[in-house]
Amino acid sequence: MTDRVGPYRAIGTGLVLFGAAQVGRASADSFAAMLALTVVVGVGGTTVTFGLPKLVAELFPADASGTPSSIYMLGSFAGTAAAFSLGRGVVGPMLGGWRPLFSAVGGGVLAYAVCWWLAVSLAPSAVLRENGASDRRSDRSGVAALRRDVRQVFATPAMRWLVVVGVVYLVVVHGLQNWLATVLRARGCRPRWRRR
């Protein structure tokens, strides 16, 4: 999908989806609503995750893409570490709980999304030329081309295994990042800090 719409639109759309769903999760009153909005958060976050390498590939030649790739990879890890170390433990209690925290994070992401769309709309046309050609191709092909792409992925045995490995990887990584601390805490484990 990112290849079809281009990284600029993909990242901008992912930011809007993530931010809006996060704000929605702050007021979700049922498990079904929370689950649906959490899925949308995942879709938005994944769209940004896949859009960034594509954006780097379009903006930088292959021999100069190492530094920007390192920046977004380190930024991703630093953001995850900050979210889990500061979000729930420090900022959440300061704001009054997880609902205000979700609302604040979602509002911040939506504000950033507005800045992103403004920057993209004001960017020089030369920067967006290749992306514009991709957008025109996607406008002509539409949903039918996306379906064809998905069929081609699942028609190839190697690609099917790649999808399986990718899903397992995401489940394991997100399980360890998001749920392990929660499960341990629910079972009575508390962090212990030792002074030497």
MARZAMI-998733 format. One record per residue (C-alpha): y, z, x; residue in one letter; chain. Coordinates in nm, 3 decimals. Example, Ala and Ser with C-alpha at 12.3 -4.5 7.8 and 13.67 -1.06 7.14 Angstrom:
MARZAMI-998733
-0.450_0.780_1.230_a_A
-0.106_0.714_1.367_s_A
***
This chain:
MARZAMI-998733
0.000_0.000_0.000_m_A
0.236_0.081_0.287_t_A
0.173_-0.266_0.430_d_A
0.255_-0.420_0.093_r_A
0.585_-0.244_0.024_v_A
0.697_-0.181_0.382_g_A
0.752_0.153_0.560_p_A
1.110_0.204_0.440_y_A
1.019_0.195_0.073_r_A
0.690_0.378_0.132_a_A
0.852_0.670_0.312_i_A
1.138_0.691_0.060_g_A
0.897_0.685_-0.233_t_A
0.672_0.941_-0.066_g_A
0.966_1.175_-0.016_l_A
1.067_1.147_-0.382_v_A
0.709_1.205_-0.500_l_A
0.663_1.504_-0.271_f_A
0.995_1.665_-0.359_g_A
0.970_1.611_-0.734_a_A
0.611_1.736_-0.747_a_A
0.701_2.042_-0.541_q_A
0.984_2.128_-0.782_v_A
0.740_2.072_-1.069_g_A
0.484_2.305_-0.910_r_A
0.745_2.581_-0.911_a_A
0.737_2.583_-1.291_s_A
0.374_2.478_-1.356_a_A
0.218_2.706_-1.617_d_A
-0.144_2.590_-1.617_s_A
-0.418_2.506_-1.371_f_A
-0.428_2.142_-1.487_a_A
-0.054_2.097_-1.431_a_A
-0.070_2.266_-1.090_m_A
-0.367_2.052_-0.986_l_A
-0.202_1.728_-1.100_a_A
0.124_1.810_-0.923_l_A
-0.063_1.915_-0.608_t_A
-0.234_1.574_-0.607_v_A
0.111_1.410_-0.632_v_A
0.231_1.626_-0.341_v_A
-0.069_1.499_-0.143_g_A
0.003_1.137_-0.232_v_A
0.369_1.173_-0.135_g_A
0.288_1.347_0.192_g_A
0.019_1.096_0.281_t_A
0.257_0.809_0.207_t_A
0.505_0.951_0.457_v_A
0.226_1.015_0.708_t_A
0.110_0.652_0.694_f_A
0.463_0.513_0.672_g_A
0.586_0.670_0.997_l_A
0.347_0.488_1.236_p_A
0.415_0.162_1.053_k_A
0.790_0.222_1.088_l_A
0.755_0.293_1.461_v_A
0.548_-0.025_1.502_a_A
0.821_-0.230_1.333_e_A
1.117_-0.076_1.513_l_A
0.978_-0.050_1.869_f_A
0.784_-0.289_2.092_p_A
0.431_-0.180_2.179_a_A
0.523_-0.069_2.533_d_A
0.806_0.154_2.400_a_A
0.632_0.314_2.102_s_A
0.483_0.610_2.291_g_A
0.787_0.838_2.280_t_A
0.870_0.789_1.909_p_A
0.502_0.826_1.820_s_A
0.488_1.151_2.017_s_A
0.800_1.277_1.840_i_A
0.663_1.230_1.489_y_A
0.319_1.364_1.586_m_A
0.468_1.677_1.745_l_A
0.709_1.708_1.453_g_A
0.418_1.695_1.212_s_A
0.228_1.971_1.393_f_A
0.543_2.182_1.436_a_A
0.625_2.139_1.067_g_A
0.276_2.246_0.963_t_A
0.291_2.549_1.192_a_A
0.636_2.645_1.062_a_A
0.531_2.599_0.699_a_A
0.232_2.830_0.732_f_A
0.388_3.086_0.966_s_A
0.733_3.110_0.810_l_A
0.696_2.972_0.458_g_A
0.458_3.216_0.296_r_A
0.514_3.510_0.529_g_A
0.892_3.510_0.576_v_A
1.088_3.267_0.357_v_A
0.874_3.314_0.044_g_A
0.932_3.690_0.020_p_A
1.302_3.641_0.100_m_A
1.337_3.399_-0.192_l_A
1.134_3.613_-0.430_g_A
0.789_3.450_-0.426_g_A
0.608_3.121_-0.407_w_A
0.776_2.963_-0.712_r_A
1.130_2.988_-0.568_p_A
0.988_2.875_-0.232_l_A
0.834_2.563_-0.390_f_A
1.159_2.494_-0.574_s_A
1.368_2.530_-0.256_a_A
1.134_2.311_-0.050_v_A
1.123_2.047_-0.322_g_A
1.500_2.046_-0.357_g_A
1.541_2.012_0.019_g_A
1.297_1.719_0.032_v_A
1.474_1.547_-0.260_l_A
1.810_1.590_-0.083_a_A
1.656_1.435_0.229_y_A
1.515_1.151_0.016_a_A
1.868_1.072_-0.108_v_A
1.987_1.059_0.255_c_A
1.691_0.836_0.345_w_A
1.763_0.586_0.066_w_A
2.134_0.581_0.156_l_A
2.053_0.518_0.523_a_A
1.812_0.239_0.432_v_A
2.063_0.076_0.197_s_A
2.336_0.090_0.465_l_A
2.115_-0.025_0.754_a_A
2.195_-0.361_0.917_p_A
2.011_-0.650_0.754_s_A
1.853_-0.749_1.087_a_A
1.668_-0.418_1.099_v_A
1.529_-0.468_0.750_l_A
1.454_-0.841_0.783_r_A
1.082_-0.805_0.845_e_A
1.058_-0.534_0.581_n_A
1.237_-0.759_0.333_g_A
0.988_-1.038_0.394_a_A
0.708_-0.789_0.328_s_A
0.883_-0.678_0.008_d_A
0.910_-1.038_-0.115_r_A
0.541_-1.094_-0.045_r_A
0.454_-0.779_-0.236_s_A
0.674_-0.887_-0.529_d_A
0.490_-1.217_-0.553_r_A
0.144_-1.069_-0.518_s_A
0.185_-0.745_-0.712_g_A
-0.102_-0.536_-0.844_v_A
-0.354_-0.822_-0.821_a_A
-0.314_-0.838_-0.442_a_A
-0.351_-0.462_-0.414_l_A
-0.675_-0.477_-0.613_r_A
-0.797_-0.758_-0.389_r_A
-0.718_-0.550_-0.080_d_A
-0.907_-0.249_-0.218_v_A
-1.207_-0.469_-0.306_r_A
-1.209_-0.611_0.047_q_A
-1.204_-0.261_0.198_v_A
-1.501_-0.145_-0.008_f_A
-1.690_-0.472_0.039_a_A
-1.723_-0.411_0.413_t_A
-1.986_-0.152_0.515_p_A
-1.788_-0.039_0.821_a_A
-1.476_0.011_0.611_m_A
-1.672_0.211_0.352_r_A
-1.785_0.446_0.630_w_A
-1.427_0.467_0.756_l_A
-1.313_0.572_0.407_v_A
-1.588_0.837_0.395_v_A
-1.497_0.971_0.741_v_A
-1.127_0.974_0.650_g_A
-1.188_1.168_0.329_v_A
-1.413_1.421_0.503_v_A
-1.155_1.462_0.780_y_A
-0.877_1.527_0.528_l_A
-1.091_1.774_0.332_v_A
-1.188_1.968_0.646_v_A
-0.839_1.969_0.799_v_A
-0.662_2.060_0.476_h_A
-0.931_2.316_0.397_g_A
-0.877_2.489_0.730_l_A
-0.499_2.461_0.717_q_A
-0.438_2.544_0.353_n_A
-0.726_2.751_0.224_w_A
-0.881_2.943_0.512_l_A
-0.588_3.184_0.547_a_A
-0.577_3.233_0.169_t_A
-0.950_3.301_0.144_v_A
-0.942_3.546_0.435_l_A
-0.646_3.727_0.287_r_A
-0.812_3.748_-0.055_a_A
-1.121_3.899_0.113_r_A
-0.915_4.176_0.266_g_A
-0.846_4.038_0.614_c_A
-0.503_4.114_0.752_r_A
-0.341_3.974_1.066_p_A
-0.349_4.219_1.355_r_A
-0.097_4.210_1.632_w_A
-0.200_4.377_1.954_r_A
0.048_4.498_2.209_r_A
-0.055_4.499_2.570_r_A
***
